[in-house]
Amino acid sequence: MAGSRVKLSDSELETALHALPKWRVVNAKLHRSFEFADFIEAWGFMSAAALVIQQMDHHPEWFNVYNRVRIELTTHDASGITTRDLELAKRLDALAEPRARV
């Protein structure tokens, strides 16, 4: 997993984003906003996500207001987006899929 902490090149990141169509790069971070039916659904997603996040030991910046959760991923010790961020984004998408509206 050593290569997972190496910042991706612009072309590597562009290619990887094809597999993550709801994610985009904003301010040098991988970014996605999720919308759920209500606060309970959003909180349920965050609770499930917290278990995956802790298991990966890769903690995102995230923000919650009522039914919305915004997540930003970057690997600070690589000063950019790495394969760890991409893997966490995939896992978060899988958790949100049955719940999220967008």
C-alpha positions in Angstrom: 0.0 0.0 0.0 3.0 2.3 -0.1 2.0 3.6 -3.6 -1.3 4.6 -2.2 0.3 7.6 -0.5 1.8 9.0 -3.7 0.0 11.9 -5.2 -1.7 11.1 -8.5 -0.7 13.0 -11.6 -3.3 15.1 -13.3 -3.7 12.5 -16.1 -4.0 9.6 -13.6 -6.6 11.5 -11.6 -8.6 12.4 -14.8 -8.7 8.7 -15.8 -9.7 7.6 -12.3 -12.6 10.1 -12.1 -14.3 8.3 -15.0 -15.1 5.5 -12.5 -16.3 8.1 -10.0 -18.7 10.3 -12.0 -20.3 12.0 -9.0 -16.9 13.2 -7.6 -15.0 16.1 -8.9 -11.8 18.0 -7.9 -12.5 21.3 -6.0 -9.6 23.2 -4.4 -7.2 20.2 -5.0 -9.5 17.9 -3.0 -11.8 15.1 -4.2 -15.3 16.5 -3.6 -18.8 15.1 -3.5 -22.1 16.3 -2.0 -24.8 13.8 -1.0 -28.4 14.5 -0.4 -30.6 12.2 1.6 -34.4 12.1 2.5 -33.9 13.6 5.9 -31.5 14.1 8.8 -31.8 10.6 10.0 -30.8 9.2 6.6 -27.8 11.5 6.4 -26.8 10.6 9.9 -27.2 6.9 9.2 -24.9 7.3 6.2 -22.3 9.2 8.3 -22.4 6.5 11.0 -21.9 3.7 8.5 -19.2 5.7 6.8 -17.4 6.3 10.1 -16.8 2.6 10.5 -15.2 2.3 7.0 -13.2 5.5 7.5 -11.8 4.3 10.8 -11.0 0.9 9.3 -9.0 2.6 6.5 -7.5 5.1 9.0 -8.1 7.8 6.4 -10.3 10.6 7.7 -12.1 13.0 5.3 -13.2 16.5 5.8 -17.0 16.3 6.0 -19.8 18.7 6.7 -23.5 17.9 7.5 -26.4 20.3 7.4 -29.8 18.5 7.8 -30.1 16.1 4.9 -26.9 17.0 3.1 -23.4 15.7 3.6 -20.4 17.2 1.8 -17.2 15.2 1.7 -13.7 16.3 0.7 -10.8 13.8 0.4 -7.1 14.4 0.2 -4.0 12.7 1.6 -2.2 15.4 3.6 1.1 13.6 3.8 1.2 13.3 0.0 0.0 16.9 -0.5 -2.8 15.8 -2.9 -5.2 13.1 -4.0 -4.0 9.5 -3.9 -5.4 6.0 -4.6 -6.4 6.0 -0.9 -8.8 8.8 -1.6 -10.2 7.1 -4.6 -10.7 3.9 -2.7 -12.5 5.7 0.1 -14.7 7.6 -2.5 -15.7 4.2 -4.0 -16.6 2.8 -0.6 -18.6 5.9 0.3 -20.5 5.7 -3.0 -21.4 2.1 -2.2 -22.6 3.0 1.3 -24.7 6.0 0.0 -26.2 4.2 -3.1 -29.3 2.8 -1.4 -29.9 6.0 0.6 -28.8 9.1 -1.4 -30.9 11.1 -3.8 -27.8 12.6 -5.5 
